[in-house]
Amino acid sequence: MNDEVEQQVTTGGAHRRPMDRRSLLAIAGATTVGVVWAANSGTSQVARADVPGCTSPSPSPSPTATGGAGTYAVPIDTVQHTRTWMAWPDSTAIWSGGGRGGVSLAAIQANIALIANTIAKYEPVIMCANSASVSKAKSMCTNPNVTVIGSIPVDDCWMRDSGPVFRTDGAGGLDAIGLNFNGWGKRQTSTKDSQVAAKVAAYVGVPFTAAGIVSEGGAIEADGAGTLMATRSSILETNRNPGMTEAQATAALCAAYGASKVIWFDGYVDSGDITRDHVDATSRFLAEGKGLVQQPNANDTHDGWYNDEISQYKVLSTAVDAKGTAMQVSKIGGPDYNVIRSTNQNFVGSYANYYVCNGAVISAQFGDSRADAAAKQVLAGLFPGRVIEQLNIDAVGGGGGGIHCVTQPQPVA
């Protein structure tokens, strides 16, 4: 086990620590990203990722994509999707029932199947599975709108972080970027997952470029109109981007996402959180100039996570977007950790980590009936005309994430 890998953290006291994301035992020797696959129109070749160094990070240039004539940018999740991409977990080393939040492989597979089958009511889903697990995935993903493929092997289920980030140009063009996934700063094995982004792009048949930064999709929120959100604690972390300044990170993110501004939050570093505080658990874009921030329950422990949620709201509500427009920010309340079903110290109870698909919002419920109902009401008001689905995804929450974390949208070009 790599000496940089962190051990699971437990906390004492009456209140469980909220948002202690992905507090897990990394497995099988953490690996780094050395080589990524570059895909262009379905053809793959080995290429070295343009990973920023300590002194002179340089964002990768935008690829010359085919099929469009505009400027490429990552759209907001609320645009129409062609499909959703997901990944099937099958590692008993990761999901042992003892290491990652006490979650068993059977439990996490049941949750992933539930999410896939629910999304598939509204749009197609492609589930990437290791060849030995294709049959199992097919037997559990029973909605005929879910297609299980065995040609893109995976280490784990967090497709938001390992998968490609698709971009559109507004003129019929589609391409993809990769964020050089390295197992959340070399904290979990990523031999297969480090190649998922490029392989998905090749499967789709679109150009692929590695970004000039190491990160994960859940660490970056885009409004599709030039503005991004991210936490310094995750992006500027030494195990991801050693020596990179905030200005350099801003340039790299904007180059990759087709944006011009990053709204930075300080974030929070907890020794058990290998994401180093992904923004998608707390703050989301609703539309251009509009955001949503989860706020702590009154009964939450006033710890670093509590303060982080308060801080993110203060920063976003006083920020302006890339066009200089003042942000309009809504709140969504978090659950009471003394009432929810899970007794996991490191459970992620994020209503903000919802997933928007065609015609629906797929969100979580945690067994706090009052907070669950309030969250559903908030989401219904924010997304009129969409069905609000609330799912029991306690195994995903116990593993350190939510529905947004295990999904990756492919927007319509």
N, C-alpha and C positions, 0 to 999 in steps of 0.2 A: 504494500500500500504506500502510495506517495506520501512523503512527509508533509505535504501541503494540504492533504485531505483532512477535513475537519470531522470530528466526532460528533455524534448526536448530543444536543444540549437539552437538559431537562431543567425545568424551573419550579421552584417551590411556591408556596402561598396558595391562597384560595382562588385566585383568578388565573386562568390560563393565559399565556402570552399570546396576544393576537398577532397575526401576520408574520409569524416566524417561518418564513417561506423556505420550502425544500430543505428542511433540516434533516439530513440523511447521512448515511455512511456511504462514501464513494467506494467504488468497487473495481476490482480487476486491474489496478494500476492506472492512474490517470494518464491520459495521452494528450499530446498537443496537436494543433493543426499544423502540419508541415506541408501537405499537398492538398489542393482542392481540385475538383473536376470543373473544367470550363466547358460549357455546353453552348453550341450554336446551331440552331435549327435542327436539333436532335442528334448532332454529332458530338461525341465526347473526346476530349484529349486532356492529358495531364498538364496542369499549369500551376506555377507557384503563386500562391495568394500574395497580393500586395499588402502584407501586414505591416502596420506602422512600426518603426523602430523607436529607440529611445530618444533620438535626436532629430530626425527629419521625417515625420510621418507624411505621406503623400497620398491623398485620396485617389482611388482608382478612377480613371476617366469613365464617363458614361459610355456604355456599349453602343455600337451602331446597330440598332434594332431594326428588324424588318417589319413591314406591314403598316407603318404609320409615318407621319410627317411632323408630329409635334414634339414638345419637350416631355421627356419621361419623368414621372413622379409617382411616388407611392400614394395610392388613393386612400381615403378613409374607409374603414371596414363596412360602412353602411351602403356602399355602392352595390349594384347588382353583381352577383357571383356566377361564375361558370360552374364552380364546384368548391367543396371544402376538402383539404388534405388533412389526414390524421395518421398516426403511427400506433402500431399494436405492440404493447409491452409483453415480453415473454421471459424476462430474466429473473430467475429465482434468487440470484445473487443480489439484485437490487430490491426486488419485492419478495422478501423472505418472511414477512409477517413479524419480523423482529427489528430489522434495521431501519427502513424508511417509515418512520411514524407508526410502526406496528402494522402496516398494511400488507396483506397477503397478495400474492399474484392473482388468485381467483377474484379477490375483491376489486383490484384495479382493472382487471380485464372486464369485469361486469360493468364497471362505471364507464369505461371507454366504449364498450358496446352500446350502452344506454345513450350516451351522448351522440354517437354515430347514427344510431337508429332514429333518434329524435331529429337531428339535423336533416337526415335523409327524407323526412316528411316534407321538407321545403326545398331542398336542392341536392344534387348528387354529391356523394362522398367517396373519395378514394382512400382506402386504408392500406398503408404500406406495412408489410409484415415480413419477418424472416421466413424463408421458404418452409422450414419445419413447422411453422405456426400458422400457415395459410388456412389449413383445414379447420383449426380451432377458431380462428378469427371469423371464418365464413359461417361456422355453426352458431356463433353468438351474434354476429351482425346480420340479423334476419331480414331487415328491410331490403327489398330488392334494389333500392336506389344506392346501396352501399356496394362498391366494388373493391374486393380485396386483391392486392397484387403482391407477388413475391419477388419482384425484380429489383426492389429498392430496400436493402436490408437496413435495420435500425437497431440502436442500442436500447432505446427507451421511447416513451410516449409523448414527449414534449415537442410536438411539431411546430409550435409557435417559435420556439427557440432554435431548433435545428433546421427547419425548412427554409425554402427560398422566400424572399420578400418580393412579390410581383409589383411591377410598375406598368402604368399605362400612359399613353401620350395624348389621349383625347381625339385621336384620329384613326383609331383601329389598330394601333400598335401595342404589343405586349412584350415585356422582357422581364428578367429577374435578376436580383442581386443576392449575394451570399454574405453573411456577416462573420464568416470565418470561425464558426462555432468551435470552441475548445473545451467543452464540458464545464461551462460556468467557471472559467479561470482554472482549468486543469483539476477540478474537484471531483469529476466523475469520468469514467471511461467514455470516449467519444470516437472510437475508431471508425464505426459505421456512421454515426450521426454527423460527423464532420463532413461527410460526403453526400448527405441527403439533399441539401439545397441544390447542388449542381445536378444531381441525378433526377430530381423532380423536374427541374427546368428542361433537361434533356428529354424526359418522358413527354412533357408538354410540347417540346419542339420550339423553344424560344431561346434567344441569346441570353447568356449568363455572364455576369462579371462579379468578381470578389471585391467587396468594399475595402476601403483603406482603413479599416478599423476592426477590432475584435469585439463582438457583442452578441446579443440575442434579440429575437424579434419582440419578446415581452419587455425588453428594456427601453423600447422606443415607441412612442405614440405619434401618429401622423394625422393631421387634419385634411390632408389632400390639397391644401391651398397654400402651402409654403411654411407651415409651422409644425414643429416637433416638440415633444416633451420627453425628458429623460432625467435620471438621477445621476448626480456626480459619483455617488457611492458605488454604482455599478459600472458606469462607462469608464471612469478614470481609475479603476482599480488596477493595482500593479500586475496581478495575474492575467489581466486581459490586455491592457495597453500601457506597459511600463514607460514612464517618462513623458507620456502624452499630456499636453496642456489642455485646458478647457477650450482655448481658441482653436487648437489643432483638432480636437474632437468635434467641435462645432462644424469646422470646415469639412471634415470627413463625413459626418452624418448628413450634412446638407448636400454634399456631392452625391452621396449614395441614394438619398431619398428624394432628390429633386426639390429641396426646400431651401429657405433662406434665413430661417431663425429657429433657434432652440430655446425653449423655456426650461431652464435648469432648476431642479430641486436638489437640495443637499442630499436627501435620502438618509438611510440609516444602516449602519453596519452592525449586524448581530453575528456572533461567531458561528451560529448554527444555520445561517441563511446563505446558501451558496450563490443565490442570484445577486446578493448585495443590494436588495430592495428594488426589484423590477417595478417600473412605474405602472404597469397594467393591473396591478392589484389594488391600486389606490386612485389614480387619476386617468381619465379617459376623455377623448374628444367626442362630442356629440355631432358637431358640424363645424363649419368655419366660424371661428369666433365664439364657440360655445363648448364648455367643458363640464365634466362631472367629477366630483371628488368624494370618496367614501370618508365618512367621519366616524370617530370611535363612539361606541356605546357608553352611556354614562357610567356603567358599572365596570368598564375596562380598567385594568391596571394602568396607572399613569406612568408608563415606561417609554422607552425610545420609540416604539411603534406608534403609540398613542400620539406622542409629540410630532412624529413624522406626518401623520394624517392631518393634524392641525396645521402644520407648517406648509404642506403642499396646498391646502386650500388657501392660505393667506397669500402664498406666492402667485398662484394661478388667478385668484380673484383680483389681484392688482396688476396683472400682466397685460400686455397688448400683443396681438398676433403679428404675423409678418407684414400685414398691411397697415399696422398701427391702430387697429381697432381694439378697444377695450374688451377683454374677455368677459363673457357672461357665464357664471359658474353656478351649477346646481349642486345640491348635496344629496347623498344617499347614506342613511344611517347603517352602521354595522350591527351584527347580532350580539346578543349577550352571551358571552362565553361560559357563563354559569348556567345557561338554560339550554344551549344547543345539545344535540345528540352526542357529539364527539367529546371524549374526555382526554383527547390527545393534547399534550402540552404545546405542541408545535402546529396545531391545526390552522389552516388558512381559511378564514371565514370572510371571503370577499364577494360581496354582491357586485362590486364594480368590475369583476373579472368575467363579465358576461360575454357572449358571442352573438353578434348580429349576423343573421343569414337572410336569405330571400323570404321576406314575409314574416319573420319571427325573430324574437330575442330569446336565446337559450341561456338561462340563468340558474343560479343555485338556490336551494333552500336548505337550512341547517337544523330545523327542528325547533327554532325559536319562533313560534307561530305569530307573535306580534311583529317582530322584526321582518320575518319572511313576507307577511302580508303588506307591510309598509314598503318594503323594497319592490314588491310586484306592482304596487300602486304608483310608485315613483317611475319605474321603468315604463309602465303603460302610458303615463303622461308624457314621457320623453320620446316615446316611439309610437305615436298614434298610428293605427292601421296595421300594426304588427302584433302577432300572437305572442304573449309572454309565457314561455314554458319554464317552469321551475322544477329542477331535478335534484334528487338526493345524490350528490356526488361526493359523499364523505370520504371515500377512499382516495380520490384525487386531492381533496383538501388535506387529508392526512399525509399524503405524499408531498405536499408543499405547493399546490397550485390550484387552478380552477379551470373552468371550461375554455376560457380564452387561451390558456396556456397550452392546451392540447389540440388546438385547431389552427389551420392556416388557410385563409381564403385565397382563391384564385379569381380575381375580378374579371368581369367581361371586358374585353379589349375595347 
